[in-house]
């Protein structure tokens, strides 16, 4: 629903791309945390997140549902029931109790993801700082 209003796109697609990257990093962090929390759960299969798969599935029609709006001034949003990009590791060697979590690999992945997330936050901060400077007239 456009209502004849044009959107102002200040940074091209940069902020949108950074937002997608942050969503991916957040999902990956949650997935890693879930793996670590289930390190001693028998028959638990470790999960991972694929960025390529995340973008592909996020762009497709999802299985979520739209929120009920009682007023046209309410924001439209959709609640997803399936999490795009998350998969279980296939053919992963498990421990004696059937658990597939490798703590060393999870900790390395967590550290890498934290660096990635922090880099994205720095870029978003820089873009917003630039916008703030423009709004203040260069002061």
N, C-alpha and C positions, 0 to 999 in steps of 0.2 A: 504494500500500500504506500504509494509515493506522495499523494496529495499535492503534486506539483512542486514539492520542496526538493531542491538539489542538495546533496551531501557535499560538504567541504572536505576535501581530501588533502590535508596539509603535508603529509609525508609520502605521497604515492601509496605504495602498499607496505611500507616499512613497518609501521606499527602493527598492522594486521599480521604480517609475517612473524614479527617478534611475539605477538600474542599466541600464535599457533605453536611457536617454539616453546614458550613458557608452559602452555597447556600440556605439550608432550613431556617436558621435563618434570612437571608436577605428577603426571600420570606414571611416569617411569619411577619417580621417587616412591610413590605409593606402592607400586608393584614390588620394588626392591624391599621396602619396609615389610610388606606382607610376607615375602619370602623369608626374610630374617626372622620374623615373628613365628613362623611355622617351621623353623629349623629342626625341631624335635617332634613334629607331628608325623605319626606313621602314615605312609603312603601319600604324603603331600607331594604334588608335582610342582616344581618351581615354575614361575611364569616370567615372561619377558615382554618388552614392548618394542615393536618395530616402527620406526619413524615413517618409513615408506608405506607400510600397511596402515598406520595411524592416519596419515593424510588421505590415502585412498578410501578408507572406510568412513572417515569423517565427512568426505565430500559426497558420499552416496546417500540415498534415502535411508534414514535410520529407522529403528524400530521403536522410537520414543513416541511421546504424545504431547500435544500442545496444552499449555495451561489454559484454564477457563478464565476469560476476561469478562468482568462485569461492567467495565467502563472502557470507552475507546481511548482514554488517556492512560490506561494501564499498559505496561510494556508487554510485548509478545515474547514468549520464551518457550523452549521445548525441553522436556526432560527425557534424557536418553536412558533406555533400559539396558542397552548393550554398550560395553566399553570398547571403542575402536582401537585396534592395534595391539591388544593384549593377546598373548598366545601362551600355551604351555610348551615347555621344552620337550621335544620328541626325542626318543632314543637316548635319553640322558642316563648315565650310570647312577644308580641309586645306592644308598647305604643299606645296611642289613635290614632296616625297618621299612624299606620301600620309599624313604624320603629322598627327594631329588634336589635338595638345596645344597649348594657348595658355598660355604660361608666366605671363603677367600675371594671367590669370583664375585659374590654379592657385595662385599665391602669395596672391592676395586670399582665395580660398576657404580656404586653409590658415590664414591669420591669423584669419578669422572662426571657423573651427572650433576653433582654439586658445582663443579667448575663450569660446566656448560650453562647451568641455571644462573650462576653469578655473572657470567659474561653477558647473557641476555638481559639481565636486570641492569647492568651497566649501560648497555645500548639504549634501553628504554629510558633510563634516567637521563642520558645524554640528549635524546630526542625531546623529552619533556623540558629539559633545561633550555634547549634552543627555542622551543615554543614560548617559554616564560620570558626569555630575552626579547623575542619579537614583540610579545604583548606589552612589555614595559618600554618599548621603543628603543631598544639597544642599550639601556642602562644597566 
